[in-house]
Amino acid sequence: MLTCSCDTKGGVRGVLHASQILAGEENDFNIRVYGTEASLEWHQENPGDLIVKYPGAAKQVLRRGQPQLSEATVRATRLPTGAPEGYI
């Protein structure tokens, strides 16, 4: 496993953990971003889902076509609801 720490020009600190193989994870390529107010999680095996987690609240799963998405998000969507971005 590779681990490195970094600081951005804007002062945001980060840590990257990367591994080609982790015991028990099979093909679970994922990206997780942890912030002070919320966290985001995306998994390659479910490319149409973005998981949002707030402290003290149930996690939310955002998908294309949902009414609470911003106009900018709707404009950036290339495919209709139900078709994963990886398909195109």
C-alpha positions in Angstrom: 0.0 0.0 0.0 1.2 3.5 -0.8 0.4 6.3 1.6 1.3 10.0 1.1 0.3 13.3 2.7 -0.1 16.5 0.8 -1.0 20.2 1.2 -2.7 22.1 -1.6 -2.1 25.8 -2.5 -5.4 26.6 -0.9 -4.3 25.1 2.4 -6.4 21.9 2.2 -4.5 19.0 3.7 -4.9 15.5 2.3 -3.8 11.9 2.6 -3.8 9.4 -0.2 -3.9 5.7 0.4 -3.5 3.6 -2.7 -3.2 -0.2 -3.2 -3.6 -2.5 -6.2 -4.7 -5.3 -4.0 -6.3 -5.3 -0.5 -7.4 -8.4 1.2 -11.2 -8.9 1.0 -11.9 -5.9 -1.2 -12.1 -7.8 -4.6 -12.6 -5.1 -7.3 -13.8 -2.3 -5.1 -12.1 0.8 -6.6 -13.5 3.7 -4.7 -12.8 7.3 -3.9 -13.6 8.8 -0.5 -13.3 12.5 0.5 -13.7 13.5 4.1 -14.4 17.1 5.1 -15.2 18.9 8.3 -18.9 19.1 7.4 -19.6 16.0 5.3 -18.0 13.1 3.4 -18.4 11.8 -0.1 -18.0 8.3 -1.3 -18.0 6.8 -4.9 -17.5 3.1 -5.9 -16.6 1.9 -9.4 -19.1 -1.0 -9.0 -22.0 1.5 -8.6 -20.8 4.3 -10.8 -24.2 6.1 -10.8 -24.3 6.6 -7.0 -22.6 9.3 -5.0 -22.9 8.7 -1.3 -23.0 11.8 1.0 -22.6 11.4 4.7 -23.3 14.1 7.3 -22.4 13.7 11.0 -25.5 12.7 13.0 -27.6 12.0 9.9 -28.5 9.0 7.6 -26.3 8.7 4.5 -27.8 10.0 1.3 -27.4 8.3 -2.1 -27.5 10.8 -5.0 -28.3 9.6 -8.5 -29.0 11.3 -11.8 -32.4 12.7 -12.3 -33.2 13.3 -8.7 -35.1 16.6 -8.0 -32.7 17.8 -5.3 -29.7 18.0 -7.7 -28.5 21.4 -8.8 -29.0 22.8 -12.3 -25.2 22.6 -12.9 -25.3 18.9 -12.0 -28.2 18.2 -14.3 -26.4 20.0 -17.2 -23.3 17.9 -16.6 -25.2 14.6 -16.9 -24.6 13.0 -20.2 -27.0 10.0 -19.9 -30.6 9.5 -18.6 -31.4 8.1 -15.2 -30.6 4.3 -15.0 -27.8 4.3 -17.5 -24.4 4.3 -15.7 -21.8 6.9 -17.0 -19.4 4.0 -17.7 -21.8 2.6 -20.3 -21.2 5.4 -22.9 
